[in-house]
Amino acid sequence: MYVSRRTRLATLAAALVATAGGLSASTATALTGSDAPAQMNYVAKINVGEQSACTGTLIAPQWVLTAATCFAADGKPAEGRPAVATTVTVGRTDLTQTGGSVLPAIRLVPHADRDLVLVKLAARITDPAITPVRLATSPAAAGEELVKAGFGRTKTEWVPDKLHTATFTVAATAETTVDLNGSDTATVCQGDAGGPALRTVDGTPELVGVNSRSWQGGCLGIDPAETRTGAVDTRVDDIGAWVAHALSRNPDDVTGDGKADLVAIKDDGILWVYPGTGKASGSTFGTRFQAGTGWQSQNAVTVGDLNNDGLGDFLSRQASDGTLWVYPGTGKPGMEAFATRYQVGRSWQTQDITRTGDFNTDGLTDVLTRQASDGTLWVYPGTGKPGMETLGTRYQVGTGWKSMDFVTTGDLNNDGRPDVLSRQASDGTLWVYPGTGRVSGAFGTRYQVGRSWQTQDALRTGDYNGDGLTDVLSRQASDNTLWVYPGTGKSGMETLGTRHQAGTGWGPYRIL
């Protein structure tokens, strides 16, 4: 059947009724104004600018899943900061109430070939009464009843304040979509794009589909001659790996476009940003721009989203006194790339390595360090707070790391958790210590991913070719060429693919 393509305002005015045992649709009458219960507070209202609105679903404490067409009519929004200021309300089914959270959206991660986008919120949802919905792992079956939810238009209301619900029946499931049959009291209307279709399993709701398009028969403002009430949802039962990777990615993105950039300090103290293109050989980085001067005073630098705004910040240590500073990224080019710094630590001269990543999987960026005196490895958990409260009490995650001469971090095995990549000083072997996401036993048994890496004198990670997998970037000591070893997502000696050159003449850079 043919269904017209939805615009950014096209959404669903259907929703779900949750009972103590899960979801019930027996009383759902979206077009006549049936209100959703308070338990459905994981359904989010998304306001894109002043005019557009959609519905989404909280699937992780800091992430909402919705339709890509909410942000771009062609379903292809750019990755990174939303082009239009976007506000997300989650935690309330009645928008006239004051519960829950109202947060800016700070990052979009669109799916490559589906009408889906992940929206990162400016802060985690910590209210224990608001539980993210899990993704289904099996597709919808023909004849199955699904409950849909949305804040969109109804039969009688133009801009409802309350979440509404209705039941739809699965007509057919295709490779990436689900066709749904509606009814006189179950129609997807304008204002509900991206809303959830859910089933209940053992008393727990799970997300089966995300609304993509519909005919909107019976909705307020639609031609009365249009009586079709069907809808098409995007399947989400097979996107678990994509979601896990997107939620874990922390590329060195200081320009706000979602691509891994390279921030480097020359011997003369000038700070340069090489914006990533997401392309492979020959054009890995675009035209550089200067972002600072006088950086001879800083050492042990790295990039990470320390203030939790969706942009990479520069974390550096003052060489003279060991104070630790954050230079918050702004997403702007040139000398405005980093805002006024603020101090986050003191006496850090005891540490000889600093790297970032969400090692405890709480959605906040932590700092991993190595104690210079004895080679112990520590994690300072991020708090999401500014200033001297940015990092919490450290905990030990390893010993005997003095034998390693390079230590960096990244999700090398593509499991959604940051790993540690290190080089054995004695023989140049390269190793991955897989992250577990736990505080106790933070890293699993290491495995070798390379040999003869003593030919390289710089090492870092990032998704430099834009394929969603973590790559390794290195500098050849003999001629100062820059190389990218593409990640494969595999383990062992197949972790890295055939390298390609990403630059020449990188000798004058003391820190990459």
N, C-alpha and C positions, 0 to 999 in steps of 0.2 A: 504494500500500500504506500501511497505517497503522503508525506507529511511535510508541511512547509517548514523551512529553516527558521529557528527561533532567533530573535534579536536579543540584545542584552537584557531587555526588560521581560522577556518571555520566561515565565516561571510557573510554579504550580501552586494552586490554592488548596491543595489537599494536605492532609497530615495524619497524625497518628494518635491513637488513644492508648496510653500506657496504663496498665493495671498492676496490681502487686505481682501478678504472675507474668507480666510482659506486656504485649501489645494486643489491643482489642479494637476491631473496626466496626463492631455491630452498631454503634451509635454515631459513626462518623458521617457527617453530612456537610461537606465543605461548602457547597454553594448556598446552603441555607444558614450558614454561620456557626456550625458546631465548633466549640472551643476545644483546644487541646489541653490535656492535663499538665500540671506543673512538672511532672516527671519528665516531660519531653524538653527539658531546658537545654539539651545538647543541640537542638536545632537553632541555627543562627540566622539573624537578619543582617544582610550585607547591603550597605548603602555606598554605591559607587558615585562619588561626587554629590551634587545636589538633586539630580533628577532620577538616576537609575537605582533600582533595588532588586536584590535577588535573595535566595534562601541558600543556606549551606548547612553542613553537619560537622560538629566537632569530633574529630577522629583521633586526636592526640592533644595533650594539654595546651599546646601552642599552635595548633594547626586545624584549619577548617577546609573541608573538601567541598567544592562547588563546580558549576559549569564554567568552562573557559569562555563561553559566549557572554557571560556576565561582564567580562572585561574587554572583549573585542568582538565586534559583530561577526568577524570571520572565524572566531574560535581560536585565534592564535595570538594571545597577548604576549608581550615580551617578558622574558624572565627577568626578575629583579623587582625593584620598587614599582608599585602600581603607577601607571601614567597619570591617573586621577586620584586625588586623596580619597581613601576608602575607610569606612568605619564599620566595625563588626560588633553586633550586640549578641551576646551569648549568655545563657543563664536565666532567661525569663521568657515565658510564653505569652505574657501580657506586657506589651511595650510601654504601657502607662505606669507600670510599677518601677521600682528602683533597685531591684535585686540584680544579681549577675554582674557582668562586666561589659563596658563599652570601650573598645580598644581600636587603635589604628591598625590597618593592615600594612606590614612593612616589607613583605616580599611575596612574589608570585612565582610558583613553579608549575608551568603548564605541562600537560602530558603531550608527548610527541604526536600522537595520532588519534586521540580521543577528546571529546568535549568535556575535559576535566582540567581543573587547576587546583593546586594546593595553595592556601592562603596562610601565611605566617602572621600571627598576632604579635603585637608589641610586647606582650607579657604572657606568661603561662597562666592558665586557669587553675587555681589552687583550691577552690571551694570544693570540699569533698562531696557536696550535694550535686555537683555537675560532673557526670561521668561520660567521658568520650565513648563513642559508639565503635564497636569493632567491625572490621570488614568481614563480609561473608566470604566463605571459601568454596562454596558450591553455587552454580548458576541457578537462576530462577527456572522453574519448570512450568510448562504449559498447564494452565488451569489453576496454578497457585495464586492465592490471594496475598497481595502486598499492601501495606499501609503507607500512604504518602503524607508528607507534611509540608506546610509552607505558610509564609506570611503574605502571600499575594492576594490579588483581587478576588472577590467572590461574586456570587450572583447579585448581591445587593450592596456591597461595600467597595468603594473605589480604592481606599488605602486603609486596610484594616489595621487595628492595633494588636490584634490577637492572632496567635497561631491557630490554623484550622487543619482538619483531618478528613481523610476519605479512603475508601478501599478500592483498589483496582485489581483486575484479574489479568494474569499473564496470558497473552495471546500466543507469543512465540519468542524464542531466544535465538539471537544470531551471534556471530563471532564477537562483536563488541557492543551490541545493543540488546535491549529488551523492549518488545512491543507490548503495550498495556491497553486493556479495554476499560473505559470508564463507564459512567452512567449519568442519569439525570442529576444525581447528587455527588458525583465524583468527576470533576473536570479540572485539568491543569490550566491555570489562568496566568495573566500577566502579573509579574512580581514574584514568581516562584521558581525561576530557572535555578537549577542546581540543588533543588530540594531533594530530600531522601525518599527512597522506597525501601521499606524495611520488612523483615520477617522476625518472628520470635523463635528462639531455640533454647529450650530448657529455661524458659522464663527470662531470657536476656535478648534485647533487640540487637539485630545486626544489619548492617547496611548492604543492600543488594544492588541498588542502582541509584544514579543521580540524574535528575530530570534534564533532558536536553531540548525537546521540542514537543509541540502539541497543536491541535486544531482549535482549542479553547471554546468549544461549543457551549453556549449557555452562560459564559462569563460576561460580566457587566462591560458594556461598551463594544461587544462583538456583534456583528450582523446577526439578527435573529434567524436568518436563513441557514446559518451554520449550526448544525446540530451534532456534529461529530465530537465525541468526548474522549477519544483515544489519546495516547501519549507515547513517546519514545524516550526511554531512559538509557543512559550509558552504563554498561556493566562495570562493576568494581570488584567482583569476586576473584579476579585474576591479576590485580594490580598491587598485591602486597609487597613484592620486591621493589617495585618502583617507589611506593610510598616510603618504605624503610630507608631506601637510599636517599630520597629527597629530604627526609627529615633529618638525616645525619650529616648531609653535606655541609661543609664549612669551607668553601673555596676562598682563596685569598682575593675576595671581591671587594675592592675599594672604590670602584666606579659605579656600583649599583646596577650593573646589567646582568648579574648572575654568572658571569664568566670569571675564571681565575686569572687574576692579574699578577704581575711580578713587580715587587717593590724592592729597589736595590740602592745601596749607598756606595758612591764612588770614593776613591782615596782622598779626594778634595773636600769631602763632607757634603756634597750635593746629593739630595734625595730625589730619585727618579721613579716614576711609575710607568711601567710598560703595560698598557691595557691589553688583556687577553682578547683574542678574536674567536676562540672556540674552534679554530681551524687547525689542521695538521701542518705538515712540513712546509716551510717557506713563508708562512704568514701566521705563525703562532701568536705573535705580539704585534700590536699596531704601533703607531708613532708615539714615542715616549713623551712625557711632559714632566717638567720639574715641579716638585712638590715641597721642597725645603732646602735650607742651607745650614751649615754649621753642625752637621751630624757626626763630626769626628768625636764629639763628646759622648756619643752613645755607643753601647755595645750590647750583645745578647738581645738582638731585636727579633720580633716575629709579628705575624698578623693574625688577628682573630676578632670575632664580634664580641668584645668584652662588655659593651654597654647594651647589648641585646636590641639593637635597632635595625638589624638586617644588613648592615654594612661592615666591612672589615675595618678594624681599628689597628693602629700600630702600637705594639707594646715594646717598650725599650728600657734599658737600664743605663743610668747615668754612670759613666766610667769612674768619675772622680769620687763618688760617695756611695754608690750602690743603690741609690733610690730608684724605684720602679715607677714608670709613667705610662699612661694611656693617652695616645693622640687619637681622638675619635674621628673616624672617617665621615665625610660629608657627602660623598658621591659626586662632588664637583671636580672639575679638572684644574690643573695648575696649582698655584700656591694656596688655593683654598681647599685642597683635597683633604687636609686634616685640620680639625678645629683646635682650640686652645687645650693644651694638655692638662691632665690632672694626675696627682700622685696616688698610687695604689699600694705602695710598699716601701720599705726601707731595709738597709743592710742586706741587699740581694747580691753583694759581691761574693757571698759564700756559694752561689749557684753558678755553674758554668754553661748551662744549657737552659733555654726557656722555649717551650712549644705550647700550642693551644689545641683544644678539642674538648668535646663533651664526653669525658671519660666515665662519668657516673650516670650518663643517660638521663639527666633530669631536665634537658632542654636548655641548659645554660653552659656557656663556654668556660672551661676550666683551664688552668695553667699547669703544665707538667715541667718539672725541673730536675736537674741532676746536681747533687751536692758535690762540690769540687773536691772536698777533703777525702771522702770515702766512697764516692760513686753510688750512693743511695739515690733512688728515684722517688720523687714526691709528686703528688697532685694537690694543688691548691684549688678547691672547688669554687666555681663562680657563684655569685649570689644574685647577680642582676642589679646590684646597687652601685652607686657611683662612689668615687673617692676611696678612702682607706677601708671601706667596707666591701669593696669589689670582690675580694677573695676571702674565703672562709678558712677555717683551721685545716692545715695540710694533713695528709695521711700518706704513709709510705706504701709504694707499689713495687719496689724492687731493690735489690742489692747487687753489688759487683759490677756496676756499669762503667767503671773506669776503663775496662778493656775495649770499650766502644769509642771510636773517634768521631762518628757522626750519629746523631740521634734526631729523628724528625717524626712527624705523625701524619696519619691519613688513613682513610678506609680502604686498605689495599685488597681485602678479601670480599668487599662489597656486601657486607652483612649488616650495614647500618650502624656500625660502631667504629670509632677511631682506633687504629692500631699504631704500634710503634715500629718504625723502620730504622734499622741501625746497621752500621758497618763495623766489623771486627777489625781492630787496628792491626793485629798481628798478620793477617793474611788477606785482607780486603774482601772477605765474604760478606754478603748482604743478607740480613735476616729480618723477618717480620714476626713481631710478638702480637698475636691477635687480641684485640680488646674484647672484654667480656661484658662491659657495661656495669660491672659490680665494683663496689668499694673494696671488698675483701676478694683477693684473687683477681685483680684488675686486668691481668693479661694471661693468656693461655700459653701452651707450649709453643716455643718458637719454631719456625721452619725457614729453611734457606731459600732465597729467591734470586741469588746471583753470586758470581765469583769474579775475582780480579778487579774489584771496584777501587783499588788503590790508585787507579789512573784518573779518578775524579776527585776534585778538591772542593766541591760544593754539592749539596744535596737538599732537595725539598720536594714537596708533593702538591698536587692540585689536578683538577680536571682540565688539562690544557687543550685537549682536542675536542671537547664538548660532547663526548659520547656517554656521559653519565658515570664513567668509571675513573677512579683515581690513578693518575699517572705519576711518574717520577721524573723530575727535572734535575740535570746535573751539568757540571762544567768540567770539561776535559782539561786536566792540569797542563798537558804538554803544549796546547795551542789555544787555550781559552775559548774553544767552541762550546756552545750551549746545546744540550741534547734533551729530547723528551723520549722516555721509554713508556709507551702506552700501556696502561693497565688493562688486564684481560678479565679481572674478576675471578680468576682461577687461583689455586694455591700452589705452593712449591715453586719449582723452577719455571713454571709456565705463567707465573704471576705477571711478568712483564713481557711485552711483545718487542718486535724489532724497532730499534730506536730511529728517530729522525731528527735532523738538525734543526735547531730553533734560533740560532744566532751565532755570530762570530765577534771577535774582538772584546770579549768580556773580561779581559785581564785587569782593567783599572777598577773593578768593583771589589771592594773589600768585604762586603756583606750582601748576600743574596737571600 
